[in-house]
Amino acid sequence: MSATTVKPTATRPEDERLPLGATVAYGLQHVLTMYGGIIAPPLVIGQAAGLQPDQIGVLIASCLFMGGVATLLQTLGVKFFGSQLPLVQGVSFAGVATMGAIVSQGGGLPAVFGSVIVASIIGLLIAPLFSQILRFFPPVVTGTVITTIGLTLLPVAANWVMGGNSKAPDYGSVPNLALAGVTFVIALVLSKVGSGTISRLSILLAMVLGTVIAIFTGQADFSKVGTGAIFAIPTPFAFGPPTFNVASIISMFIVILVTLTETSADIIAVGEIVGTKVDRKRVANGLRADMISSAVAPVFGSFTQSAFAQNVGLVAITGIKSRFVVTAGGGILILLGLFPVVGRVVQSVPMPVLGGAGVILFATVAASGIRTLSTVEYKGNMNLIIVASSLGFGLLPVVSPTIYNKFPDWFITIFHSGISSAAIMAILLNVLFNHFKAGNSKDSSVFVAGSDRVLTTQQIRVLREGDRFENGKLIDCDGKEVPIEPESAH
C-alpha cells in the first residue's frame, strides 16, 4: 500500500489562530484602543439631540453592540460580505457633522436614522464599482494614504493627552500630560523587554498600569460605574421610527462616499501590513460588509459603520496579524453593548492614558506608510510630486480645521477629512501622471530634475585637488592609487 503525499495548505497570515487567552487579551487591546473613538459620535450626536444622560447611555451601548456585530461580519465573513481581515468596525466619525446638522435642522434622530438607512443601501449597491479602483492604488497612493491616516490621527491623540474635554478646567494641565507621558514611557519600556508576549501586549499593559497610577493620583473616577442598568438589550427603534428627507439623504450619501473611500484605504493598508493579497473581490466584500452593517445599525440605534484606522496601527505595532483576535474584540464590544456596567468601567479609563498609548499607535500608522513609500521608484517619473501634493493637500484641514468653513456643506463633508482629501488627490494625480502619460517629460518638474546621485559633506571633505577616478579606482595628483575601505556593516 503506497503512501499518499499530502501537500500542505498555504495559510494566509490573517488566518493564524492563537491560544484562547492571548486571543482575548489582544482583542481587548483592540477594544481599548478604539473605545474613545467609538463612544465619541453618540456622545456628540446625543447631546445635539438634547437626550438625557440615560438616553445617551443607551445610544452608546447601541453603538458598541452594532460595532461588535459589524466587526464579526468583517473579520469572519460570509459569502459576498466581509474582507476577512483584522479590521475593527465602529461608528464612523466622518458623519458626525452631517448628522449634527440634520438634528439641528429639526429632523431629530429619526431623520438621521432614515438618511443613514437609505444612503447605506445605495452605498451597498455601488460597493462593487468602488472595488474596481483597486488598480489605481499602487504603493505611491497607498503609502501616501497610510501616512496621512497616521498623521491625521495624531491630533486625536493630542486631544486625549490633554484630557479629551476642552471645556474641562484641567484640560491641558501638567498632571494630564504627565500621566500621558508615563503611559507612553511604560509602553516603550514594555516593548523593550525580552518576553515577546509582554512586548506585544505593551499597549494594553501600559493602559492598565497608567490607569492604576491615575487612581493613586486622583485622576481616575470610577464612582459612576454602579450607576445605571447592569444588563440591557438594544431595542429596535428605541428612539422612534425613522423618517426620510431627501436633502438629509443626499448629504448622508456624501458621507457614505467618504466612508467607502476611507474603508478602501484601510482595507488595502491592513492588507499591506499583514502581508496578504487584497484583490478587487476582497475590497468589494469589505465594503459590502460596511454598508450592510450601516443600513442595519439605525434599527438598533446606531449610525454608519466603518473600519477604525487607529486599529490598523495596532496591527502594525504588535505584529499580531490574526483576524480572529479582532473577532474576539468584536465579541467584547457586543458584551459591552449588552452590559453597560462593563462599558462604564472601560469608559473610566482616563483620556490621558488613552492619549499616551495613542501617540505611539497613530505614529506607527504613519511610519508604516513611510515604509511603503520607501519602495516607490522616484527616478524619471512624477511620483515625488504625487506624494508631496497629496500629503500637503491631506494635511491642510488637519493643521487648519477651519480652512474650508466658507465652502458648501457637501465640500466640507468630503474634504474636511484629511484621509479622504489625500486619497482623492493621490488617486487623481496617479491617474494623471502614471496612466495618462501624454505630455510627461523626465525633466518636467523641479521634483524630478535633480540627480539621483548624492555625495555627503564628509565624502567631499576627504577629496584633494587633483584626485580623479580611473577605471573604478581613485588616483591622487601624483598618480598613486588611494585605497578605498568598504563601508562598515554597522
C-alpha positions as CSV (number, residue, x, y, z in Angstrom):
1,M,0.0,0.0,0.0
2,S,1.6,3.2,-1.2
3,A,1.8,6.3,1.0
4,T,0.0,9.4,-0.3
5,T,1.8,12.6,-0.2
6,V,-0.4,15.5,1.1
7,K,0.7,18.9,0.1
8,P,0.5,21.4,3.0
9,T,-2.2,24.0,2.6
10,A,-0.9,27.6,2.3
11,T,-2.2,29.6,5.3
12,R,-2.8,33.3,5.0
13,P,-1.2,35.4,7.7
14,E,-4.5,36.6,8.9
15,D,-5.8,33.1,9.4
16,E,-3.4,32.3,12.2
17,R,-5.0,31.1,15.4
18,L,-3.5,32.0,18.8
19,P,-4.3,30.4,22.2
20,L,-7.6,31.5,23.6
21,G,-6.1,33.6,26.4
22,A,-3.8,35.5,24.1
23,T,-6.7,36.0,21.6
24,V,-9.0,37.5,24.2
25,A,-6.1,39.7,25.6
26,Y,-5.2,41.1,22.2
27,G,-8.8,41.5,21.3
28,L,-9.3,43.6,24.5
29,Q,-6.3,45.7,23.5
30,H,-8.1,46.5,20.2
31,V,-11.2,47.5,22.1
32,L,-9.4,49.8,24.5
33,T,-7.6,51.4,21.5
34,M,-10.8,52.4,19.7
35,Y,-13.1,52.8,22.7
36,G,-12.7,56.5,23.0
37,G,-13.4,56.9,19.3
38,I,-16.5,54.7,19.2
39,I,-18.2,56.5,22.1
40,A,-17.4,60.0,20.9
41,P,-20.0,60.1,18.0
42,P,-23.0,59.0,20.1
43,L,-21.9,61.5,22.8
44,V,-21.8,64.4,20.4
45,I,-25.0,63.5,18.5
46,G,-26.9,62.6,21.6
47,Q,-26.1,66.0,23.2
48,A,-27.0,67.7,19.9
49,A,-30.4,65.9,20.0
50,G,-31.0,67.0,23.6
51,L,-31.1,63.5,25.0
52,Q,-31.0,62.8,28.8
53,P,-27.8,61.1,30.2
54,D,-29.6,57.8,30.5
55,Q,-30.7,58.0,26.8
56,I,-27.2,58.9,25.8
57,G,-26.0,55.8,27.7
58,V,-28.5,53.7,25.6
59,L,-27.2,55.3,22.5
60,I,-23.6,54.5,23.4
61,A,-24.5,50.9,24.3
62,S,-26.2,50.5,20.9
63,C,-23.2,51.8,19.1
64,L,-20.9,49.4,21.0
65,F,-23.3,46.5,20.2
66,M,-23.5,47.2,16.5
67,G,-19.8,47.9,16.3
68,G,-19.2,44.3,17.6
69,V,-21.7,42.8,15.2
70,A,-20.1,44.7,12.2
71,T,-16.7,43.6,13.4
72,L,-17.7,39.9,13.4
73,L,-19.1,40.2,9.9
74,Q,-16.0,42.0,8.6
75,T,-13.5,39.5,10.2
76,L,-15.3,36.2,9.9
77,G,-17.1,37.0,6.6
78,V,-19.9,35.2,4.8
79,K,-20.4,35.0,1.0
80,F,-20.1,38.5,-0.5
81,F,-19.8,40.2,2.9
82,G,-16.6,40.7,4.9
83,S,-12.9,41.2,3.9
84,Q,-11.7,38.5,6.5
85,L,-9.0,40.9,7.6
86,P,-8.2,42.2,11.1
87,L,-10.3,45.3,10.9
88,V,-12.3,46.7,13.9
89,Q,-15.6,48.3,12.9
90,G,-17.4,51.1,14.7
91,V,-19.3,54.3,14.2
92,S,-17.6,56.5,11.7
93,F,-16.7,59.9,12.9
94,A,-16.9,61.2,9.3
95,G,-20.7,61.7,9.5
96,V,-20.8,63.4,12.9
97,A,-21.0,66.9,11.5
98,T,-23.6,66.0,8.9
99,M,-25.8,64.1,11.4
100,G,-25.5,67.0,13.8
101,A,-26.7,69.3,11.1
102,I,-29.7,67.0,10.4
103,V,-30.6,67.0,14.1
104,S,-30.3,70.8,14.4
105,Q,-32.5,71.4,11.4
106,G,-35.4,69.8,13.2
107,G,-35.3,66.3,11.9
108,G,-34.1,64.8,15.2
109,L,-32.6,61.3,15.5
110,P,-35.4,59.7,13.4
111,A,-34.3,61.8,10.3
112,V,-30.7,60.8,11.0
113,F,-31.6,57.1,11.1
114,G,-33.7,57.3,8.0
115,S,-31.0,59.1,6.0
116,V,-28.4,56.5,7.1
117,I,-30.5,53.6,6.1
118,V,-31.2,54.9,2.6
119,A,-27.7,56.2,1.9
120,S,-26.2,53.0,3.1
121,I,-28.4,50.9,0.9
122,I,-27.2,53.0,-2.1
123,G,-23.6,52.5,-0.9
124,L,-24.2,48.8,-0.8
125,L,-25.3,48.8,-4.4
126,I,-22.3,50.8,-5.6
127,A,-19.7,48.9,-3.5
128,P,-18.6,46.6,-6.4
129,L,-17.9,49.7,-8.5
130,F,-15.7,51.2,-5.8
131,S,-13.7,48.0,-5.7
132,Q,-12.8,48.5,-9.4
133,I,-10.5,51.4,-8.5
134,L,-8.0,49.0,-6.8
135,R,-5.6,49.2,-9.8
136,F,-5.4,53.0,-9.0
137,F,-3.9,52.2,-5.6
138,P,-0.2,51.4,-6.3
139,P,2.3,51.9,-3.5
140,V,2.7,55.6,-4.3
141,V,-1.0,56.0,-3.5
142,T,-1.4,53.5,-0.6
143,G,1.8,54.7,1.1
144,T,0.6,58.3,0.9
145,V,-2.8,57.4,2.3
146,I,-1.4,55.3,5.1
147,T,1.0,58.0,6.1
148,T,-1.9,60.6,6.1
149,I,-4.1,58.3,8.2
150,G,-1.4,58.3,10.9
151,L,-0.7,62.0,10.7
152,T,-4.4,63.0,10.8
153,L,-5.0,60.8,13.9
154,L,-2.2,62.5,15.9
155,P,-4.5,65.5,16.8
156,V,-6.9,62.9,18.2
157,A,-4.2,61.6,20.4
158,A,-3.1,65.1,21.4
159,N,-6.7,65.9,22.5
160,W,-6.7,62.7,24.6
161,V,-3.4,63.6,26.1
162,M,-4.8,66.9,27.2
163,G,-7.8,65.3,28.8
164,G,-10.4,64.8,26.0
165,N,-12.7,67.6,27.0
166,S,-11.6,71.1,26.0
167,K,-14.1,72.7,28.4
168,A,-12.8,70.9,31.5
169,P,-10.7,73.0,33.9
170,D,-7.8,70.6,33.8
171,Y,-7.7,70.4,30.0
172,G,-4.0,70.5,29.0
173,S,-2.8,70.5,32.6
174,V,0.6,69.3,33.7
175,P,-0.9,66.3,35.6
176,N,-2.8,65.2,32.4
177,L,0.3,65.5,30.2
178,A,2.4,63.8,32.9
179,L,0.0,60.8,33.1
180,A,0.1,60.5,29.3
181,G,3.9,60.7,29.3
182,V,4.2,58.0,32.0
183,T,1.8,55.7,29.9
184,F,3.9,56.5,26.8
185,V,7.2,55.6,28.6
186,I,5.7,52.4,30.1
187,A,4.6,51.2,26.7
188,L,8.1,51.8,25.3
189,V,9.8,50.0,28.2
190,L,7.4,47.0,28.0
191,S,8.1,46.9,24.2
192,K,11.8,46.5,25.0
193,V,11.6,43.6,27.5
194,G,12.7,40.1,26.4
195,S,9.3,38.5,26.6
196,G,7.5,38.5,23.2
197,T,4.1,38.2,24.9
198,I,4.7,41.2,27.1
199,S,6.1,43.2,24.2
200,R,3.0,42.5,22.1
201,L,0.7,43.4,25.0
202,S,2.7,46.5,25.8
203,I,-0.1,48.9,24.8
204,L,-2.8,47.1,26.9
205,L,-0.5,46.7,29.9
206,A,0.6,50.4,29.6
207,M,-3.1,51.4,29.7
208,V,-3.8,49.2,32.8
209,L,-0.7,50.5,34.6
210,G,-1.5,54.0,33.6
211,T,-5.0,53.7,35.0
212,V,-3.6,52.3,38.3
213,I,-1.3,55.2,38.6
214,A,-4.2,57.6,37.8
215,I,-6.2,56.0,40.7
216,F,-3.4,56.9,43.2
217,T,-3.0,60.4,41.7
218,G,-6.8,61.0,41.8
219,Q,-7.1,61.3,38.0
220,A,-9.4,58.3,37.6
221,D,-13.0,58.3,38.6
222,F,-14.9,55.0,38.9
223,S,-17.8,56.4,41.0
224,K,-20.3,56.2,38.2
225,V,-19.6,52.5,37.4
226,G,-22.5,51.4,39.6
227,T,-25.0,53.9,38.3
228,G,-27.4,52.6,35.7
229,A,-28.6,49.3,34.4
230,I,-26.3,46.3,34.6
231,F,-27.8,44.4,31.6
232,A,-29.7,45.8,28.6
233,I,-30.7,44.5,25.2
234,P,-30.8,47.1,22.3
235,T,-34.4,47.7,21.5
236,P,-35.3,48.2,17.8
237,F,-36.3,51.8,17.0
238,A,-35.9,52.8,20.7
239,F,-35.7,56.5,19.6
240,G,-38.7,56.3,17.3
241,P,-39.3,55.1,13.7
242,P,-37.1,56.6,11.0
243,T,-38.2,59.4,8.9
244,F,-37.0,60.1,5.3
245,N,-36.0,63.5,4.0
246,V,-34.4,63.9,0.5
247,A,-31.9,66.6,1.5
248,S,-30.8,64.6,4.5
249,I,-30.4,61.5,2.4
250,I,-28.3,63.4,-0.2
251,S,-26.0,64.9,2.5
252,M,-25.6,61.5,4.2
253,F,-24.8,59.8,0.8
254,I,-21.8,62.2,0.5
255,V,-20.7,60.8,3.9
256,I,-21.1,57.3,2.6
257,L,-18.8,58.1,-0.3
258,V,-16.2,59.4,2.1
259,T,-16.7,56.2,4.2
260,L,-16.2,54.0,1.2
261,T,-13.0,55.9,0.3
262,E,-11.6,55.6,3.8
263,T,-12.6,51.9,4.2
264,S,-11.0,51.1,0.8
265,A,-7.8,52.7,2.0
266,D,-8.0,50.9,5.4
267,I,-8.5,47.5,3.7
268,I,-5.6,48.0,1.4
269,A,-3.4,49.4,4.3
270,V,-4.1,46.5,6.7
271,G,-3.5,44.1,3.8
272,E,-0.1,45.5,3.2
273,I,0.7,45.5,6.9
274,V,-0.4,41.9,7.3
275,G,1.3,40.9,4.1
276,T,-1.7,39.3,2.4
277,K,-3.2,39.5,-1.0
278,V,-6.0,42.1,-1.3
279,D,-7.8,42.0,-4.7
280,R,-11.0,43.7,-6.0
281,K,-13.2,40.9,-4.8
282,R,-11.9,41.3,-1.2
283,V,-12.3,45.0,-1.2
284,A,-15.8,44.7,-2.5
285,N,-16.7,42.2,0.2
286,G,-15.3,44.5,2.8
287,L,-17.2,47.5,1.5
288,R,-20.4,45.5,1.3
289,A,-20.0,44.4,5.0
290,D,-19.5,48.1,5.9
291,M,-22.7,49.1,4.0
292,I,-25.0,46.3,5.2
293,S,-23.9,47.0,8.8
294,S,-24.5,50.7,8.3
295,A,-28.0,50.0,6.9
296,V,-29.0,47.8,9.8
297,A,-27.3,49.9,12.5
298,P,-30.1,52.5,12.8
299,V,-32.6,49.8,13.6
300,F,-30.8,49.3,16.9
301,G,-30.0,53.0,17.5
302,S,-26.6,53.3,15.9
303,F,-25.1,55.0,12.9
304,T,-22.7,54.5,9.9
305,Q,-20.1,51.8,10.4
306,S,-16.5,52.0,9.2
307,A,-13.1,50.4,9.8
308,F,-11.1,52.2,12.6
309,A,-7.8,53.5,11.3
310,Q,-6.2,53.5,14.7
311,N,-6.6,49.8,15.0
312,V,-4.6,49.4,11.7
313,G,-1.8,51.0,13.7
314,L,-2.2,48.4,16.5
315,V,-1.8,45.6,14.0
316,A,1.4,47.2,12.8
317,I,2.9,47.8,16.2
318,T,2.1,44.5,17.8
319,G,2.7,42.3,14.7
320,I,-0.4,40.3,15.6
321,K,-2.0,39.6,12.2
322,S,-4.7,37.2,13.2
323,R,-8.2,38.3,12.2
324,F,-9.6,36.1,15.0
325,V,-8.0,38.4,17.5
326,V,-10.2,41.2,16.2
327,T,-13.1,38.8,16.1
328,A,-12.6,38.4,19.9
329,G,-12.6,42.2,20.1
330,G,-15.9,42.3,18.3
331,G,-17.3,39.8,20.8
332,I,-16.1,42.1,23.6
333,L,-17.8,45.1,22.0
334,I,-21.1,43.1,21.9
335,L,-20.7,42.3,25.6
336,L,-20.0,45.9,26.3
337,G,-23.2,46.8,24.5
338,L,-25.2,44.2,26.5
339,F,-23.6,45.0,29.8
340,P,-23.5,48.8,30.2
341,V,-21.8,48.3,33.6
342,V,-18.7,46.9,31.8
343,G,-18.8,49.7,29.4
344,R,-18.8,52.2,32.3
345,V,-15.7,50.5,33.7
346,V,-13.8,50.9,30.4
347,Q,-15.1,54.4,30.0
348,S,-13.5,55.3,33.3
349,V,-10.0,54.8,31.8
350,P,-8.6,58.4,31.9
351,M,-8.3,60.1,28.5
352,P,-4.6,61.0,29.1
353,V,-3.8,57.2,29.4
354,L,-5.5,56.6,26.1
355,G,-3.6,59.5,24.6
356,G,-0.2,58.3,25.8
357,A,-0.8,55.0,24.0
358,G,-2.4,56.7,21.0
359,V,0.7,58.7,20.2
360,I,2.6,55.5,19.6
361,L,-0.3,53.8,17.8
362,F,-1.1,56.6,15.4
363,A,2.5,57.5,14.7
364,T,3.1,53.8,13.8
365,V,0.5,54.0,11.1
366,A,2.4,57.0,9.6
367,A,5.6,55.0,9.9
368,S,4.1,52.1,8.0
369,G,3.1,54.4,5.2
370,I,6.6,55.8,5.0
371,R,7.9,52.3,4.8
372,T,5.6,51.7,1.9
373,L,6.7,54.9,0.2
374,S,10.3,53.8,0.5
375,T,9.6,51.0,-2.0
376,V,8.4,53.5,-4.7
377,E,10.5,54.3,-7.7
378,Y,11.1,58.1,-7.9
379,K,13.6,58.3,-10.8
380,G,12.3,59.6,-14.2
381,N,8.7,60.0,-13.1
382,M,6.3,62.3,-11.2
383,N,5.8,60.1,-8.1
384,L,7.5,62.5,-5.8
385,I,5.2,65.3,-6.7
386,I,2.2,62.9,-6.3
387,V,3.3,62.2,-2.7
388,A,4.2,65.8,-1.9
389,S,1.0,67.3,-3.3
390,S,-1.3,64.6,-1.8
391,L,0.3,64.8,1.7
392,G,0.1,68.6,1.6
393,F,-3.5,68.6,0.5
394,G,-4.5,66.0,3.0
395,L,-2.9,67.8,5.9
396,L,-4.4,71.2,5.2
397,P,-7.6,70.5,7.2
398,V,-5.5,68.9,9.9
399,V,-3.3,71.9,10.6
400,S,-6.1,74.4,9.9
401,P,-9.5,72.8,10.7
402,T,-11.5,75.9,9.6
403,I,-9.9,76.2,6.2
404,Y,-13.0,75.1,4.3
405,N,-15.6,76.8,6.5
406,K,-16.7,79.2,3.7
407,F,-17.3,76.3,1.3
408,P,-20.6,74.5,0.7
409,D,-21.5,71.7,3.2
410,W,-21.0,68.9,0.6
411,F,-17.5,70.1,0.0
412,I,-16.7,70.4,3.7
413,T,-18.1,66.8,4.3
414,I,-15.7,65.4,1.7
415,F,-12.5,67.5,2.2
416,H,-12.6,68.2,5.9
417,S,-11.3,64.6,6.3
418,G,-7.6,64.6,5.7
419,I,-7.7,60.9,4.8
420,S,-10.3,61.3,2.0
421,S,-8.6,64.5,0.8
422,A,-5.2,62.8,0.4
423,A,-6.8,59.7,-1.1
424,I,-8.7,61.6,-3.7
425,M,-5.7,63.8,-4.6
426,A,-3.3,60.8,-4.8
427,I,-5.7,58.8,-7.0
428,L,-6.3,61.7,-9.4
429,L,-2.6,62.6,-9.7
430,N,-1.6,59.0,-10.1
431,V,-4.1,58.7,-13.0
432,L,-2.9,62.0,-14.5
433,F,0.8,61.3,-14.3
434,N,1.1,57.5,-14.4
435,H,-1.8,56.4,-16.5
436,F,-2.2,59.3,-19.0
437,K,1.5,59.9,-19.7
438,A,1.0,62.1,-22.8
439,G,3.0,65.3,-22.3
440,N,5.1,63.9,-19.5
441,S,8.8,64.7,-19.6
442,K,11.7,63.3,-17.5
443,D,12.6,66.9,-16.6
444,S,9.0,68.3,-16.4
445,S,9.3,69.4,-12.8
446,V,11.9,70.5,-10.3
447,F,10.9,67.4,-8.3
448,V,12.4,65.1,-10.9
449,A,15.1,67.3,-12.4
450,G,17.7,66.6,-9.8
451,S,20.4,63.9,-9.9
452,D,19.7,60.6,-8.1
453,R,23.4,60.6,-7.0
454,V,24.2,62.2,-3.7
455,L,27.6,62.8,-2.0
456,T,27.8,63.6,1.7
457,T,29.9,66.5,3.1
458,Q,32.2,64.0,4.7
459,Q,32.9,62.3,1.4
460,I,33.7,65.6,-0.3
461,R,36.0,66.7,2.6
462,V,38.4,63.8,2.2
463,L,39.0,64.5,-1.5
464,R,42.0,66.6,-2.5
465,E,42.9,68.8,-5.5
466,G,43.9,66.6,-8.4
467,D,42.1,63.4,-7.2
468,R,40.4,61.6,-10.1
469,F,38.7,58.3,-10.8
470,E,40.2,56.0,-13.4
471,N,38.8,52.5,-14.2
472,G,36.9,52.5,-10.9
473,K,40.0,53.5,-8.9
474,L,40.7,56.7,-7.0
475,I,44.0,58.2,-8.2
476,D,45.7,61.2,-6.4
477,C,47.6,64.1,-8.1
478,D,50.8,62.0,-8.0
479,G,49.3,59.1,-9.9
480,K,49.1,56.9,-6.8
481,E,46.1,54.8,-6.1
482,V,44.1,55.8,-2.9
483,P,42.8,52.7,-1.1
484,I,39.0,52.7,-0.6
485,E,37.8,50.9,2.6
486,P,34.5,49.2,2.4
487,E,31.7,50.6,4.5
488,S,31.1,49.1,7.9
489,A,28.2,46.7,8.1
490,H,27.0,48.9,11.0
